[in-house]
Amino acid sequence: MMKTPKSKSHSHQPSANETSDLRPINPNAAGIDIGSEFHWVSVPKDRASESVRRFGC
């Protein structure tokens, strides 16, 4: 019997220890997660009323 893969959750918030050494390369860049059913796009919170959006493929 095959195990069903766990789905990824987009609700993980990194702790301060996970991000303490990370510096922005380009603060104006968006993050894009390209999936088979949806594309997720995020921008800095101060740039849009909805900082994370989902688009269908």
Phi and psi restraints in degrees (range 20) as a CNS / XPLOR table:
assign (resid 1 and name C) (resid 2 and name N)
       (resid 2 and name CA) (resid 2 and name C) 1.0 -90.6 20.0 2
assign (resid 2 and name N) (resid 2 and name CA)
       (resid 2 and name C) (resid 3 and name N) 1.0 143.4 20.0 2
assign (resid 2 and name C) (resid 3 and name N)
       (resid 3 and name CA) (resid 3 and name C) 1.0 -80.5 20.0 2
assign (resid 3 and name N) (resid 3 and name CA)
       (resid 3 and name C) (resid 4 and name N) 1.0 144.2 20.0 2
assign (resid 3 and name C) (resid 4 and name N)
       (resid 4 and name CA) (resid 4 and name C) 1.0 -81.6 20.0 2
assign (resid 4 and name N) (resid 4 and name CA)
       (resid 4 and name C) (resid 5 and name N) 1.0 128.0 20.0 2
assign (resid 4 and name C) (resid 5 and name N)
       (resid 5 and name CA) (resid 5 and name C) 1.0 -67.4 20.0 2
assign (resid 5 and name N) (resid 5 and name CA)
       (resid 5 and name C) (resid 6 and name N) 1.0 144.3 20.0 2
assign (resid 5 and name C) (resid 6 and name N)
       (resid 6 and name CA) (resid 6 and name C) 1.0 -74.5 20.0 2
assign (resid 6 and name N) (resid 6 and name CA)
       (resid 6 and name C) (resid 7 and name N) 1.0 141.1 20.0 2
assign (resid 6 and name C) (resid 7 and name N)
       (resid 7 and name CA) (resid 7 and name C) 1.0 -79.7 20.0 2
assign (resid 7 and name N) (resid 7 and name CA)
       (resid 7 and name C) (resid 8 and name N) 1.0 149.0 20.0 2
assign (resid 7 and name C) (resid 8 and name N)
       (resid 8 and name CA) (resid 8 and name C) 1.0 -75.9 20.0 2
assign (resid 8 and name N) (resid 8 and name CA)
       (resid 8 and name C) (resid 9 and name N) 1.0 139.3 20.0 2
assign (resid 8 and name C) (resid 9 and name N)
       (resid 9 and name CA) (resid 9 and name C) 1.0 -101.8 20.0 2
assign (resid 9 and name N) (resid 9 and name CA)
       (resid 9 and name C) (resid 10 and name N) 1.0 133.1 20.0 2
assign (resid 9 and name C) (resid 10 and name N)
       (resid 10 and name CA) (resid 10 and name C) 1.0 -90.9 20.0 2
assign (resid 10 and name N) (resid 10 and name CA)
       (resid 10 and name C) (resid 11 and name N) 1.0 12.1 20.0 2
assign (resid 10 and name C) (resid 11 and name N)
       (resid 11 and name CA) (resid 11 and name C) 1.0 -100.2 20.0 2
assign (resid 11 and name N) (resid 11 and name CA)
       (resid 11 and name C) (resid 12 and name N) 1.0 4.2 20.0 2
assign (resid 11 and name C) (resid 12 and name N)
       (resid 12 and name CA) (resid 12 and name C) 1.0 -68.9 20.0 2
assign (resid 12 and name N) (resid 12 and name CA)
       (resid 12 and name C) (resid 13 and name N) 1.0 124.4 20.0 2
assign (resid 12 and name C) (resid 13 and name N)
       (resid 13 and name CA) (resid 13 and name C) 1.0 -106.3 20.0 2
assign (resid 13 and name N) (resid 13 and name CA)
       (resid 13 and name C) (resid 14 and name N) 1.0 119.0 20.0 2
assign (resid 13 and name C) (resid 14 and name N)
       (resid 14 and name CA) (resid 14 and name C) 1.0 -65.7 20.0 2
assign (resid 14 and name N) (resid 14 and name CA)
       (resid 14 and name C) (resid 15 and name N) 1.0 146.3 20.0 2
assign (resid 14 and name C) (resid 15 and name N)
       (resid 15 and name CA) (resid 15 and name C) 1.0 -78.8 20.0 2
assign (resid 15 and name N) (resid 15 and name CA)
       (resid 15 and name C) (resid 16 and name N) 1.0 168.7 20.0 2
assign (resid 15 and name C) (resid 16 and name N)
       (resid 16 and name CA) (resid 16 and name C) 1.0 -60.5 20.0 2
assign (resid 16 and name N) (resid 16 and name CA)
       (resid 16 and name C) (resid 17 and name N) 1.0 -34.6 20.0 2
assign (resid 16 and name C) (resid 17 and name N)
       (resid 17 and name CA) (resid 17 and name C) 1.0 -66.3 20.0 2
assign (resid 17 and name N) (resid 17 and name CA)
       (resid 17 and name C) (resid 18 and name N) 1.0 -32.9 20.0 2
assign (resid 17 and name C) (resid 18 and name N)
       (resid 18 and name CA) (resid 18 and name C) 1.0 -73.3 20.0 2
assign (resid 18 and name N) (resid 18 and name CA)
       (resid 18 and name C) (resid 19 and name N) 1.0 -24.7 20.0 2
assign (resid 18 and name C) (resid 19 and name N)
       (resid 19 and name CA) (resid 19 and name C) 1.0 -117.0 20.0 2
assign (resid 19 and name N) (resid 19 and name CA)
       (resid 19 and name C) (resid 20 and name N) 1.0 0.6 20.0 2
assign (resid 19 and name C) (resid 20 and name N)
       (resid 20 and name CA) (resid 20 and name C) 1.0 -62.1 20.0 2
assign (resid 20 and name N) (resid 20 and name CA)
       (resid 20 and name C) (resid 21 and name N) 1.0 -32.6 20.0 2
assign (resid 20 and name C) (resid 21 and name N)
       (resid 21 and name CA) (resid 21 and name C) 1.0 -95.3 20.0 2
assign (resid 21 and name N) (resid 21 and name CA)
       (resid 21 and name C) (resid 22 and name N) 1.0 1.2 20.0 2
assign (resid 21 and name C) (resid 22 and name N)
       (resid 22 and name CA) (resid 22 and name C) 1.0 -91.0 20.0 2
assign (resid 22 and name N) (resid 22 and name CA)
       (resid 22 and name C) (resid 23 and name N) 1.0 132.3 20.0 2
assign (resid 22 and name C) (resid 23 and name N)
       (resid 23 and name CA) (resid 23 and name C) 1.0 -120.2 20.0 2
assign (resid 23 and name N) (resid 23 and name CA)
       (resid 23 and name C) (resid 24 and name N) 1.0 141.8 20.0 2
assign (resid 23 and name C) (resid 24 and name N)
       (resid 24 and name CA) (resid 24 and name C) 1.0 -63.1 20.0 2
assign (resid 24 and name N) (resid 24 and name CA)
       (resid 24 and name C) (resid 25 and name N) 1.0 135.1 20.0 2
assign (resid 24 and name C) (resid 25 and name N)
       (resid 25 and name CA) (resid 25 and name C) 1.0 -84.2 20.0 2
assign (resid 25 and name N) (resid 25 and name CA)
       (resid 25 and name C) (resid 26 and name N) 1.0 -46.6 20.0 2
assign (resid 25 and name C) (resid 26 and name N)
       (resid 26 and name CA) (resid 26 and name C) 1.0 -137.4 20.0 2
assign (resid 26 and name N) (resid 26 and name CA)
       (resid 26 and name C) (resid 27 and name N) 1.0 104.0 20.0 2
assign (resid 26 and name C) (resid 27 and name N)
       (resid 27 and name CA) (resid 27 and name C) 1.0 -67.1 20.0 2
assign (resid 27 and name N) (resid 27 and name CA)
       (resid 27 and name C) (resid 28 and name N) 1.0 -11.0 20.0 2
assign (resid 27 and name C) (resid 28 and name N)
       (resid 28 and name CA) (resid 28 and name C) 1.0 -96.7 20.0 2
assign (resid 28 and name N) (resid 28 and name CA)
       (resid 28 and name C) (resid 29 and name N) 1.0 2.3 20.0 2
assign (resid 28 and name C) (resid 29 and name N)
       (resid 29 and name CA) (resid 29 and name C) 1.0 -82.9 20.0 2
assign (resid 29 and name N) (resid 29 and name CA)
       (resid 29 and name C) (resid 30 and name N) 1.0 150.3 20.0 2
assign (resid 29 and name C) (resid 30 and name N)
       (resid 30 and name CA) (resid 30 and name C) 1.0 -98.5 20.0 2
assign (resid 30 and name N) (resid 30 and name CA)
       (resid 30 and name C) (resid 31 and name N) 1.0 155.7 20.0 2
assign (resid 30 and name C) (resid 31 and name N)
       (resid 31 and name CA) (resid 31 and name C) 1.0 -101.1 20.0 2
assign (resid 31 and name N) (resid 31 and name CA)
       (resid 31 and name C) (resid 32 and name N) 1.0 135.3 20.0 2
assign (resid 31 and name C) (resid 32 and name N)
       (resid 32 and name CA) (resid 32 and name C) 1.0 -130.2 20.0 2
assign (resid 32 and name N) (resid 32 and name CA)
       (resid 32 and name C) (resid 33 and name N) 1.0 127.2 20.0 2
assign (resid 32 and name C) (resid 33 and name N)
       (resid 33 and name CA) (resid 33 and name C) 1.0 -111.3 20.0 2
assign (resid 33 and name N) (resid 33 and name CA)
       (resid 33 and name C) (resid 34 and name N) 1.0 110.9 20.0 2
assign (resid 33 and name C) (resid 34 and name N)
       (resid 34 and name CA) (resid 34 and name C) 1.0 -96.3 20.0 2
assign (resid 34 and name N) (resid 34 and name CA)
       (resid 34 and name C) (resid 35 and name N) 1.0 114.4 20.0 2
assign (resid 34 and name C) (resid 35 and name N)
       (resid 35 and name CA) (resid 35 and name C) 1.0 -113.0 20.0 2
assign (resid 35 and name N) (resid 35 and name CA)
       (resid 35 and name C) (resid 36 and name N) 1.0 177.2 20.0 2
assign (resid 35 and name C) (resid 36 and name N)
       (resid 36 and name CA) (resid 36 and name C) 1.0 -77.6 20.0 2
assign (resid 36 and name N) (resid 36 and name CA)
       (resid 36 and name C) (resid 37 and name N) 1.0 -24.9 20.0 2
assign (resid 36 and name C) (resid 37 and name N)
       (resid 37 and name CA) (resid 37 and name C) 1.0 -111.3 20.0 2
assign (resid 37 and name N) (resid 37 and name CA)
       (resid 37 and name C) (resid 38 and name N) 1.0 -32.4 20.0 2
assign (resid 37 and name C) (resid 38 and name N)
       (resid 38 and name CA) (resid 38 and name C) 1.0 -139.8 20.0 2
assign (resid 38 and name N) (resid 38 and name CA)
       (resid 38 and name C) (resid 39 and name N) 1.0 154.4 20.0 2
assign (resid 38 and name C) (resid 39 and name N)
       (resid 39 and name CA) (resid 39 and name C) 1.0 -113.8 20.0 2
assign (resid 39 and name N) (resid 39 and name CA)
       (resid 39 and name C) (resid 40 and name N) 1.0 130.5 20.0 2
assign (resid 39 and name C) (resid 40 and name N)
       (resid 40 and name CA) (resid 40 and name C) 1.0 -106.8 20.0 2
assign (resid 40 and name N) (resid 40 and name CA)
       (resid 40 and name C) (resid 41 and name N) 1.0 131.2 20.0 2
assign (resid 40 and name C) (resid 41 and name N)
       (resid 41 and name CA) (resid 41 and name C) 1.0 -126.8 20.0 2
assign (resid 41 and name N) (resid 41 and name CA)
       (resid 41 and name C) (resid 42 and name N) 1.0 133.9 20.0 2
assign (resid 41 and name C) (resid 42 and name N)
       (resid 42 and name CA) (resid 42 and name C) 1.0 -131.3 20.0 2
assign (resid 42 and name N) (resid 42 and name CA)
       (resid 42 and name C) (resid 43 and name N) 1.0 145.5 20.0 2
assign (resid 42 and name C) (resid 43 and name N)
       (resid 43 and name CA) (resid 43 and name C) 1.0 -127.6 20.0 2
assign (resid 43 and name N) (resid 43 and name CA)
       (resid 43 and name C) (resid 44 and name N) 1.0 164.4 20.0 2
assign (resid 43 and name C) (resid 44 and name N)
       (resid 44 and name CA) (resid 44 and name C) 1.0 -54.9 20.0 2
assign (resid 44 and name N) (resid 44 and name CA)
       (resid 44 and name C) (resid 45 and name N) 1.0 144.0 20.0 2
assign (resid 44 and name C) (resid 45 and name N)
       (resid 45 and name CA) (resid 45 and name C) 1.0 -57.4 20.0 2
assign (resid 45 and name N) (resid 45 and name CA)
       (resid 45 and name C) (resid 46 and name N) 1.0 -29.0 20.0 2
assign (resid 45 and name C) (resid 46 and name N)
       (resid 46 and name CA) (resid 46 and name C) 1.0 -85.0 20.0 2
assign (resid 46 and name N) (resid 46 and name CA)
       (resid 46 and name C) (resid 47 and name N) 1.0 3.3 20.0 2
assign (resid 46 and name C) (resid 47 and name N)
       (resid 47 and name CA) (resid 47 and name C) 1.0 -99.3 20.0 2
assign (resid 47 and name N) (resid 47 and name CA)
       (resid 47 and name C) (resid 48 and name N) 1.0 -18.7 20.0 2
assign (resid 47 and name C) (resid 48 and name N)
       (resid 48 and name CA) (resid 48 and name C) 1.0 -154.2 20.0 2
assign (resid 48 and name N) (resid 48 and name CA)
       (resid 48 and name C) (resid 49 and name N) 1.0 153.3 20.0 2
assign (resid 48 and name C) (resid 49 and name N)
       (resid 49 and name CA) (resid 49 and name C) 1.0 -67.1 20.0 2
assign (resid 49 and name N) (resid 49 and name CA)
       (resid 49 and name C) (resid 50 and name N) 1.0 -32.2 20.0 2
assign (resid 49 and name C) (resid 50 and name N)
       (resid 50 and name CA) (resid 50 and name C) 1.0 -113.9 20.0 2
assign (resid 50 and name N) (resid 50 and name CA)
       (resid 50 and name C) (resid 51 and name N) 1.0 102.5 20.0 2
assign (resid 50 and name C) (resid 51 and name N)
       (resid 51 and name CA) (resid 51 and name C) 1.0 -80.4 20.0 2
assign (resid 51 and name N) (resid 51 and name CA)
       (resid 51 and name C) (resid 52 and name N) 1.0 -17.4 20.0 2
assign (resid 51 and name C) (resid 52 and name N)
       (resid 52 and name CA) (resid 52 and name C) 1.0 -125.9 20.0 2
assign (resid 52 and name N) (resid 52 and name CA)
       (resid 52 and name C) (resid 53 and name N) 1.0 128.8 20.0 2
assign (resid 52 and name C) (resid 53 and name N)
       (resid 53 and name CA) (resid 53 and name C) 1.0 -130.7 20.0 2
assign (resid 53 and name N) (resid 53 and name CA)
       (resid 53 and name C) (resid 54 and name N) 1.0 153.2 20.0 2
assign (resid 53 and name C) (resid 54 and name N)
       (resid 54 and name CA) (resid 54 and name C) 1.0 -116.4 20.0 2
assign (resid 54 and name N) (resid 54 and name CA)
       (resid 54 and name C) (resid 55 and name N) 1.0 133.8 20.0 2
assign (resid 54 and name C) (resid 55 and name N)
       (resid 55 and name CA) (resid 55 and name C) 1.0 -123.0 20.0 2
assign (resid 55 and name N) (resid 55 and name CA)
       (resid 55 and name C) (resid 56 and name N) 1.0 136.9 20.0 2
assign (resid 55 and name C) (resid 56 and name N)
       (resid 56 and name CA) (resid 56 and name C) 1.0 -77.0 20.0 2
assign (resid 56 and name N) (resid 56 and name CA)
       (resid 56 and name C) (resid 57 and name N) 1.0 153.2 20.0 2
